Amino acid sequence: MIHQHTSKTVSLSFDLMIKRLYTKKTRGKVSIRVKLPPILQQLSGIETCEVTGYTVGGCLKSLEMQFPNIKNYLLDRQGRLLGIFGIYLNSEGIYPVGLDTPVRDNDEIVILNFITGG
Amino acid sequence: MSSYTGKLLRINLSNRGSQIEGIPEELMKNFLGGRGLAARYLYSELNAGVESLGPDNKLLFMMGPLGATMAMAVSRMAVVTKSPLTGCIAKSIMGGNFGAFLKFAGFDGIIVEGEAEKPIYVHIDINGVHILDADGIWGLDTEKTQARLRQRHGASTKVICIGPAGEKLVRYAIILSDRRCAGRTGVGAVMGAKKLKAIAVNSAGPLSVHDPQRFKRLARGQIGDLKTSPRRIQMTNFGTSYMTVGFEKMGLFPVKNFQEGHLEAIERLSEEEFVKIKVKNSGCYGCMTRCGQERRVAEGLYAGAFSEGPDYETIWALGGNLANTDLASLVAADSLCDKLGIDTISTGNAIGFACELFERGIITKKDTDGLDLTWGNHKEILKLVEKIGRREGFGELLGEGTKRAAEHIGKGAETCAMHVKGLEIPAYEPRAIKGYGLIFATSNVGANHMYGRPREEFAGTKDRFADEDKGEDIALAQIGQAAQDSVIQCSFGAATGFTPESRSELLVAATGFNEFGDPAYLDKIGERIICLERLFNVREGFSRKDDTLPARMLTEPLKNAGPATGQVIRKLDTLLDEYYDALGYTGKGIPSIEKLRQMGLEWAIQDIERFVK
């Protein structure tokens, strides 16, 4: 049950998903802060940045447009968010099922990497 | 009352006898359970120099104090013995259901000693311990063996068993239960050498805990945390397959037997592709994560292939490492390895070794029984897996492990053998995360990814490319893993929902031992365990000279690995010095006498005094 839902969500092309999210426009576009995990800080050269969007997914798209180098490490070659990263909105984990979560002023998005054993 | 049963089952296969003995409380408090307790028994009962595949070696199965309780992700079982691959102490931790039911039968663990005259299996039920002839199951694969024993003893029977590979002493044979295995270090070959095909248990006894109400409250808290944990959700949805593509981007994913770090078309092995053939989840006793991914191939050459996997390690071993991006072939190969009973990591590593030798012309089709071992040739890979598992032709040589195979082949083959102390390196490029390089080099069981993890280097809070300043972190990582393997807690990090404090609270509520309430006490147990494991190896003649990595890691800059391109482990000696300093070992890599006293291991001083001087 869970995997079917997730599969549908995650396998959506990142760009297409963001396009759909942008079309919702149910609330005002806001500016919020995104904090990158250290592993992405090393690769991108930035620690935090301001982005704009209506939803978490929209903010990530904004991040990608501002810092194209991040795209190389955050997304796979099909433009999907890599599985090793998790997205948190104000300390609440929201990925993989909530990229369409609306954002408000002063929210903070934190990207963490999921790395386990096995 | 305590969650320990306090009892150990000792089975002597030579005289077909068994006895039940108590576990001294002091041992529980000093070694906790699982890996630690098993290492303590093995060290005390085994003489140095014992032949690993002979009757004097012992095979231990040990549960932890939280096993079989309502806590999540703790019902795992440690398998410990002397390894036929390395000659070192061996440890492998397995999931599944068998361990929990062993505790329900009244035992924290089993020590198997001696060697049967002819193939046998052991059945444990309310009437006692029965040593029975293995007629009718010897020679069967692991799937059929389990099915046959369930037919014979009832559908609820829990089984651990070996496959044809264990029977034929493939040095990296596994022990399997359902589709979960003790996969590394060749524990299945030891079981095969004892002619022990399986252990089956039927049990329904109650298990108590010291403080039931407090324990229930804590365990429910863990369940609540896990329900909403994104990491747990990720594990449920994808298992460890989600790591593949990201790791390749980071340069962590070894390709073509560690020759480079880039795999063309790696997206074919992404978690999204595996989800397309997923049937359902499966999991271990008492775990809601259910990270197992049951997959079935619907069409094509491998139509019908079914496996609980492959996981990240196997996706690498039989996929990326061999430049094989045929996803369906991975399911088939994973299933074949499980049925034959061989470790997918060592198998894939050994085949990668053979492919590189083939590429370099060191071996030809004359050596490989006509197999064309060009990279990515999945049809031939499957044939070679079968040969290894059945020890046939060229497979017989590879079944000895890459170290022995390279020594046999000569002609420079040693430079292509990617192992540490004889254990094949798993799915992490040491040059791209040098803390892992140090873990592999110093691990007392050989190159094992479950001997501690450089978490800060993965997270990026420590520089993974730095040549120095890693020894203390890695010592702490190994200490933490040893404690974890003794609880026994699943290694999927935050996916278990534990903090050091919550784990300690659960242990106190379960056992009544207040000492466990201090996380630092558990760390000291972890340190004691790796110290004792090292003593085992020192007694066998191991020292600093063996704490090393293949020359490739130390001299050849990593190629084509994204941000890790050009990396090489330049200062292994410096890292070793840091590591030994952190643990109180001498420059030879041997625990000092003072350290043994600090660890409460004075009784072992006489065994190693001559090595310290």
Interface residues (C-beta under 8 A of the other chain):
Chain A: I2 H3 T6 S7 V10 S11 P37 P38 I39 L40 Q41 Q42 L43 N72 Y73 D76 R77 Q78 R80 L82 G83 I84 F85 G86 I87 Y88 G93 I94 Y95 P96 V97 N113 F114 I115 T116 G117 G118
Chain B: T228 S229 P230 R231 I233 Q234 M235 T236 N237 F238 G239 T240 S241 Y242 M243 V245 G246 F247 K249 M250 E267 S270 E271 E272 V275 K276 K278 N281 D311 Y312 E313 H449 M450 R453 R455 F458 A459 G460 T461 D463 S491 F492 G493 A494 A495 P563
